[in-house]
Amino acid sequence: MVHGYKGVKFQNWARTYGCCPEIYYQPTSVEEVREVLALARQQNKRVKVVGGGHSPSDIACTDGFMIHMGKMNRVLQVDTEKKQVTVEAGILLADLHPQLGKHGLALSNLGAVSDVTAGGVIGSGTHNTGIKHGILATQVVALTLLTADGTILECSESSNAEVFQAARVHLGCLGVILTVTLQCVPQFHLQEISFPSTLEEVLNNLDSHLKKSEYFRFLWFPHSENVSVIYQDHTNKPPSSSASWFWDYAIGFYLLEFLLWVR
């Protein structure tokens, strides 16, 4: 029987929203998830499912039952011929990447943060960038969904197609995502070029920037006209070893976060 916890405070990844669910569950199997849903039906409780909690909104917050999928985080199957991987919905992309690397595979497009789960990252419509790439949900070729009444739906473009399309950006509305099958690509390296510009220049020449790089993005520094333009493109060059914790995190992340906080 699945065990729930009281008195747990949930906060999203950015710590901008939080809540105290009545009972907090961390199921380890489909049957345990089904038990939680059955109990919720009996007690007329609302159930919210959370993964990495990366959404900047309060969409996962509830005073009812909360299911955290973090213990359902296995890689179930890797099909190297089709270049597809099937995972439990609670696996973090940060943990999936090295598993894919062992098979010479990678996801074609990623967001800025990998502390997100396979089920959550599609549910929240997470994206990265690049004019030729869709949001991360477009990499999903199949998924399984547990509905409120305990029914498991196998969804793809050829099975429960309408539910499949809705579930690829489900917002937690359709049930509990159990597994996700992702279309991968051969592992690759990117070369990054960044340079300063102005917000006006970037917006006036947005089409040009989009066509110059496969993964184009820009970072705007609030309360100023300054932006950092970033191009990322496939390369055959070996990975650079010049990166360091000091420059990537102490300077590149924490100092910027501190300056924004002071501002």
C-alpha positions in Angstrom: 0.0 0.0 0.0 1.3 3.4 -1.0 2.3 5.7 1.9 1.6 9.4 1.9 3.2 12.2 4.0 1.5 15.1 5.7 3.2 18.4 6.5 5.3 18.5 3.3 5.8 22.0 1.8 6.3 22.0 -1.9 8.1 24.8 -3.7 8.7 25.1 -7.4 12.2 25.1 -8.9 12.5 28.9 -8.9 11.0 29.1 -5.4 8.4 31.7 -6.6 5.4 29.5 -5.6 4.7 27.0 -2.9 2.0 25.1 -1.2 1.2 22.6 1.5 -0.7 19.6 0.0 -2.9 17.6 2.4 -1.0 14.5 1.5 2.2 14.1 -0.5 2.9 10.9 -2.3 6.0 9.5 -4.0 4.8 6.3 -5.7 7.2 3.7 -7.1 4.9 1.8 -9.4 1.8 2.2 -11.6 -0.3 0.3 -9.0 0.7 2.8 -6.3 -0.3 5.7 -8.5 -3.6 3.9 -9.1 -4.1 3.5 -5.3 -3.7 7.3 -4.8 -6.3 8.0 -7.5 -8.7 5.5 -6.0 -8.3 7.1 -2.6 -8.8 10.6 -4.1 -12.1 9.4 -5.8 -13.3 8.0 -2.5 -12.6 11.2 -0.6 -13.4 13.6 -3.5 -10.0 15.1 -3.5 -8.1 16.9 -6.3 -4.8 15.4 -7.4 -1.9 17.3 -8.8 1.2 15.6 -10.3 4.6 17.2 -10.1 8.0 16.4 -11.6 10.9 18.8 -11.3 8.6 21.7 -10.5 10.3 23.9 -13.0 7.1 25.7 -14.2 7.3 29.4 -13.3 3.6 29.3 -12.5 1.7 27.8 -9.6 0.2 25.1 -11.8 1.4 22.3 -9.6 0.2 23.8 -6.3 -2.7 22.2 -4.4 -4.2 21.8 -1.0 -5.3 18.3 -2.0 -3.2 15.3 -2.9 0.1 15.8 -4.6 1.9 13.0 -6.5 5.7 13.5 -7.0 6.9 11.2 -9.8 10.6 11.3 -8.8 10.8 7.6 -7.8 9.4 6.4 -11.2 12.5 7.4 -13.1 13.8 4.3 -15.0 14.9 4.0 -18.6 12.7 1.2 -19.9 13.9 0.7 -23.4 16.4 2.0 -25.9 15.8 1.3 -29.6 19.0 2.1 -31.3 17.6 1.2 -34.7 14.7 3.7 -34.5 16.8 6.0 -32.2 14.0 6.1 -29.6 14.0 5.8 -25.9 11.1 4.9 -23.6 11.4 6.2 -20.0 9.2 6.5 -16.9 7.8 10.0 -16.7 9.6 10.9 -13.5 13.2 10.6 -14.9 15.1 13.9 -14.9 16.6 14.9 -18.3 19.8 15.5 -16.4 19.9 11.7 -15.6 18.6 10.7 -19.1 21.4 12.5 -21.0 24.3 10.2 -19.8 22.1 7.1 -20.4 21.5 8.2 -24.0 25.2 9.0 -24.4 26.1 5.4 -23.7 24.1 4.5 -26.9 25.4 7.4 -29.0 22.1 9.2 -28.8 20.9 12.6 -27.7 17.8 14.7 -27.7 17.6 17.1 -30.6 16.5 20.2 -28.7 16.7 21.1 -25.0 15.7 23.8 -22.7 18.2 25.8 -20.6 17.6 23.6 -17.5 17.7 19.8 -17.3 16.4 19.5 -13.8 13.0 18.7 -15.4 11.2 15.4 -15.8 10.2 13.7 -19.0 6.5 14.0 -18.1 6.7 17.5 -16.7 8.8 19.0 -19.5 6.1 18.1 -22.1 3.2 19.0 -19.8 4.4 22.6 -19.4 5.2 23.2 -23.1 8.9 23.7 -22.5 10.9 24.9 -25.4 14.4 25.8 -26.4 15.2 27.6 -29.6 15.9 27.3 -33.3 13.6 28.1 -36.2 13.8 24.5 -37.4 12.9 22.9 -34.1 9.6 22.5 -32.3 9.1 22.6 -28.5 10.3 19.5 -26.6 6.9 17.9 -26.8 7.3 17.5 -30.6 10.0 14.8 -29.8 7.4 12.6 -28.2 6.3 9.7 -30.4 4.2 7.8 -27.8 3.2 7.9 -24.2 1.1 6.1 -21.6 -1.5 7.9 -19.6 -3.3 6.8 -16.4 -6.8 8.4 -16.3 -8.7 9.3 -13.2 -10.7 6.1 -13.2 -7.5 4.0 -13.3 -7.6 3.2 -17.0 -4.2 3.1 -18.9 -4.3 4.6 -22.3 -1.5 3.8 -24.9 -1.2 7.0 -27.0 0.5 7.8 -30.2 -0.3 9.2 -33.7 -1.9 5.8 -34.5 -3.6 5.0 -31.2 -5.8 7.4 -29.2 -4.5 10.1 -31.6 -6.6 13.0 -30.2 -5.6 12.3 -26.6 -2.0 11.9 -27.7 -2.0 15.4 -29.3 -3.6 16.9 -26.2 -1.2 15.0 -23.8 1.9 16.3 -25.5 1.2 19.6 -23.7 -1.2 18.2 -21.1 -0.9 20.8 -18.3 -1.8 18.0 -15.9 -5.4 18.0 -17.1 -5.7 14.5 -18.6 -4.4 12.2 -16.0 -1.0 10.9 -14.9 1.7 10.5 -17.6 3.4 7.2 -16.8 5.9 6.7 -19.6 7.2 8.7 -22.5 8.8 7.6 -25.8 11.1 10.2 -27.2 12.6 10.4 -30.7 16.3 10.9 -30.4 19.1 11.8 -32.8 22.8 10.7 -33.1 24.9 12.3 -30.4 26.4 15.6 -31.5 28.5 18.6 -30.3 27.7 22.3 -30.5 30.0 25.2 -31.0 28.8 28.4 -29.3 29.5 32.0 -30.4 28.3 34.9 -28.3 28.6 38.6 -28.7 26.9 41.8 -27.3 24.2 43.7 -29.1 21.2 45.9 -28.4 17.6 44.9 -28.1 16.6 47.2 -30.9 19.2 45.6 -33.3 18.1 42.1 -32.5 14.4 42.7 -32.8 14.9 44.7 -36.1 17.0 41.8 -37.6 15.3 38.9 -35.9 14.7 36.9 -39.2 18.3 37.3 -40.1 19.5 36.1 -36.7 17.2 33.1 -36.8 18.6 32.0 -40.2 22.2 32.4 -39.2 22.2 29.8 -36.5 20.5 26.5 -35.9 20.1 27.3 -32.2 19.7 31.1 -31.9 18.8 32.8 -28.7 19.5 36.1 -27.0 19.5 37.2 -23.3 18.1 40.6 -22.5 19.4 42.4 -19.4 16.4 44.1 -17.8 16.3 47.9 -17.4 18.8 48.3 -20.2 19.2 48.0 -24.0 21.9 45.4 -23.7 21.5 41.9 -24.9 23.9 38.9 -25.4 23.4 37.2 -28.7 24.2 33.5 -28.7 24.7 31.2 -31.8 25.0 27.5 -31.4 25.6 25.2 -34.3 26.7 21.6 -34.9 30.5 21.0 -35.1 32.9 18.2 -35.5 35.4 19.8 -33.2 36.1 18.0 -29.9 34.5 19.5 -26.7 36.5 22.3 -25.2 38.2 21.6 -21.9 38.5 25.3 -21.0 35.2 25.4 -19.2 35.4 25.6 -15.4 33.1 25.7 -12.4 34.4 29.2 -11.6 33.5 30.8 -14.9 30.4 28.8 -15.7 28.8 29.0 -12.3 30.5 31.4 -9.9 30.7 34.1 -12.5 28.3 33.0 -15.3 25.3 32.1 -13.0 25.6 33.1 -9.4 27.0 36.6 -10.0 24.4 37.3 -12.5 21.6 36.1 -10.2 23.1 38.3 -7.4 23.2 41.4 -9.6 19.6 40.8 -10.7 18.6 40.4 -7.1 20.3 43.6 -6.1 18.7 45.4 -9.0 
